[in-house]
Amino acid sequence: MKKLTGVFVIETGVVNRGDGMGNIATVKKVTTHEGIKVFFSPVSYKRALWNSLEESAGWNGCMVTRDSGVVQRTGTIIDSEEFDFAGTMIAKPKYSRNCTFLVDKGISINNYAGDTEFMTNMALANKYGQNEANIINKENFHGIYIMPFAVELYRVGIQEIEDIKIDYDNKDTTSNKISKIYEALKLKNKVAPDELASKVDEITKEDQKTIIKLTLAERMKRISSLLTGMGDLGRRIEGSPKNLTPFFAAFSLDYQTPKYFLAIKKILSENNKLEKKDIVDFGCKESKIIHVAEIDNYDQIVSNLVSEIETIWSTPDVKN
């Protein structure tokens, strides 16, 4: 079962903060054997990515419901790219879908050194005509983060719906099957079934499961826009944009987990220059291929990678 694994090296400041203590705005920190590291959460990264792809790539935002007191995604992979990659967990007797895009924390290489910034609203207070100001202290940080991730390629564009009775047969058109799926899930989609049907390759039943498979063209479009979007990403926080674009990225279709993360971390931790050759050689020693992209050739490397993925998805005898 093929996975795409990857590691991004990102230089940026504070991407998201903790709960705060009094008038101190804290950074997210974690204690490690190497010292106190700053991190940004997978949730903050993914939300920035989903929002960016809605704006830049025309992705359809997922439907959201409140089931059993929990606000969560709902729908199917047909109507939303975000749902395809992010998944959901709907309380029984409904259905669940594990995410196909897995992201680990972005952990800083350098330690948190206790830097803070003292801020007031004195200028506004003076305009208001008072001589007192509100005070806030912000913990500050700027450094290099490493973020491992993976995409379960064999599940992108494929959804299995279990434990829900959906009455259709093979004589039904794809549009009719889609209508009956949404009816069974008690969902009201804004897009007409005929329009959604153009994205679907087949809808079949297997052991009481309904299996939705999107067309190869739709799957390719989604993986391409996901990886391209990751290469040009930022997040607005506290009135300023934070860069989440990698200056160094490594991808592989041969590893089940991004093991080469350790090689990248070792080089950076020793303050050595991160060279493409070192990471490629690391893979070669294990008879595996690692594709390395830098800021000036990211789109080309992603394009080549997407072509490889298309070959995998197009090969019938490969479990993809």
N, C-alpha and C positions, 0 to 999 in steps of 0.2 A: 504494500500500500504506500504509494508515493506521497511524500511530504516535501514542501519547500521550506527549508529552514534559513534563517538569516540573523545577522548581527549588525546593528547600526551603531556608529560612533558619532555622537552629537555634542557640539559645544554650545552651551546656552546658560541662562541664569536660572532663577526660580520658576519652575513650570506650574506647580501647584503647592498650596500651603496646608499646614495642619490646622487644628482647631483654634490655636492661639492661647495665650496665657495672659489674662488681664489686658493691658494695652500693648502687648507684644505680639506681633504677627509672626508666627513661627514658620520655618521651613519643615518639610517632611524629612525626618532623619531616621536612620536605623544604625544600631551598634553592630559592628563586625569585629572580627579578630584583627583587622587592619586599622581600626579606628572608626570614628563616627562618619558615616556617609550620608549624603543627601540623595533623595530619590524622587522621581515622579511616578505616579501610579499608572497602571495599565488603563484604568478607567478614564483618566484625564487625557491620555494619549489617544485612545480610541474615539472619545467624544470629539476631540479636535479633528481627527481624521474624518469621521462621519460627516461633521458639519462642513468641512472643506470640500468633500466629494459631492455633497448636495449642491454646493455653489459652483464648483468647477467642472464636474463631470456629469451633472444632471441626475445624480442618484435620487431614487425615491425614498423619502424618509419612511420609516416603518410605522405601522399603526401601533397605538399604545392604548392599553386598557387597564382597568383596576380590578383584578380578580383576587378574591380572598384577602382583600385589604392591601394587596401589593400592586404597585404600578409597574408594568412590564411591557415588553414588546409582544406583539401578536401579529397574526397574518401568516403568510407563507413565503417561501423563497421566490415565488413568481412575482409578487407585487413589490418586493423590496430587496435591494442589494444589501442593505445593512442587516436585514433579518438573515440573509444567506450567510454572512460572515460572523455576525454577532450572536445569533441564536437567541433562545429564550427558555424560560422554565415556567410553564403554566401549571397552576395547581390542578390536581386531579379533580374531575375525570377528564380533563382536557389533554394537552399534549406538550411535549418538550422537544427542544432541538439544541444540542450542544454546539457551541461556537466552532467555526472552522478556522478562525483567525485567532491565534493564541499569542499574547504579548506578555512578557515578563516585565518587572519593574525596570525603569531606567535608573541604574545605580551609578553614582559619581565615582570617578577614579580618585580624585583628590578628596581629602577629609574636610569636614566642616570645621572652620577655625574660629567660630564665634563672632564673625563679622556682623555688625548691626548698623542700621541707619536710623538716625533720629529725625522725626518729621513733625511739623505742626501745620496748622492752617492759619498762621499769623497774618498772612497777606489778606485773606478773606475776612478775618476777624477785624483787622484795621478798617477795611472797607465798611464793615458793619458798624464800626464806631466803638468797639470794645477793645480793651487792652489785654484780654486773656485769650489764650489759644488752647485748642485740644491737642494733646500730644499722643503720638504713636511711635513705637519702636518696631522696626522691621528687621528680622534676621535676613541677612543677605548672603548670596552665594553666586558664584559663576565658575563653571568648570566643564569638564568632559564627562559625559555619561555614556555608558554602554547599555544597549537595549537588545536582548535576544528576542526572537519571535519565530513563529512557525505557521504555515498554512497547510491544512489537511486537504490536499488536492483531490483525493478520492471522494471527498464529501461536498466539495464546492459545486453548487448547481444541482444537488441531489438531496431530496428530503423524504424521509419515511414518517408517515403518520400512523400511529398504532392506537389501538383501544378505542377508536371512534368509528362507528358504523357509517359508511358512505355508500349510498345506494346508486350505483351506476354499473353499466356493463360495457363490454368492448365495442358495442355498436354505437355508443354515445360518441358524439364529436368531442374534441378537446375542450371546446368552449363549454359544452354541457357538463363535462366532468369537472371543470373548474368551478362552475356555478354550484354544483352539488357539494364540492369540497367546502366552499365558503359557507354554504347553507348549513352543513353539518357542524362546522366550527363556529357557527353563529356570528359570522363576520360580515360586515358591510364594506366592500371595497369600492373605492371611488372610480377605479378604472374598469371599463367594460370587459367582460370575459373574452370577447373576440380579439380585443387588443392584447390582452395577456397571453392568449393562445399562441401568438407569434413567437413567444419566448420559449415555448414548451416543445420538447422533442417527443416525450411520451408520458402518459400517466397509466400505471399498471397496478394490479393487485398481486400480492404475494404473501401467503400465510397470514391472511387477515390484515395485512399492512397495505396501505396505499403509498405507492412510490412515485414521486414526481421527479422527472429528469429534464433539465433545461437543454436547449440546443447547444451545440458546440460553439456556435458564434456568440451566444449570450454568455456562456461560461468564459470564453476568451476575453470578451469585452470587460467582464467583471474583474478578472484577475489582473488584466492590463491596467485598468484604471486604479485599482487598489495599489499596486506597486508604484505606478507613476505618481499617484497622489502622496504616497509616503515620502517620495523624493523631493517634494516641494510643499512643506507643511510648517505651519506656525500655530501658536495659540495665544489669544489675547488674555492677559491677566493684569489686573491693577492698572488698566489704561495704557499698557504697552504690549507690543507683540513679542512673543518669545519664539525663537527659532527652534524648530524641531527637524530641520532638514539635515540629513547625515553628511558629514564631510568625508566619511569612509564607510562603505557598506560591503558586506560579504554575504553571498547567497550560495546555497547548495541544494541539489536534488538528490544527493547521495547519502546524506546524514538524516537519521531519524530525530536527532536533537542537535542544536547548534553547538556541538562540542568545540568547535574552533573559537568559540567565545573565550575559552581559557587561554588560547594562544594570543589572541588580541589583547586580553586583559594583562597578561604577563608583560607584553612589550610596552604597553602604556604605563603600567605600574613601575617599570624600571626606567621610565623617562626616555625610552629609546624611540627613534622615529618609526612610525608605523608604515611599513613598506608592503606593497602589493605582493612582491615576490615571496616574502616570508610566509604569508597566509596561504598562497597558492602551493608553496612547497610543503606546508603542513598537511594539506590534503593529499598531495602526491605521495607522501610517505605512507599514507593509509589507502592508497589506490583509489582516491576519491577526488572529485573535481569541486573546487571552490571558485566561484565567480566573484571578482572584486571590482567594485565600482567606486570611483571618486567623484568629486563634485563636477568635474568637466565631462565625464562620460557616463553618468548615471543612466540617462535615458536610453543610450545605446545598449548598455549591459542589460537593462530591463527588457528591451525589445528582443534581444537574443534569448533571454531566459524565457520569455513568453512563447517564443517560437518552439523552444524545447518542450514546454508544457503542452502546447498544441499537439506535438507529436505523440506525447504520452497519452493524452486524452483521445487521440485519433486511432490508437493502436488497440484493436479488439482483444488481443490476448494478454494485455497488461491490465492488472487490477488497479484501476485509476479512479 
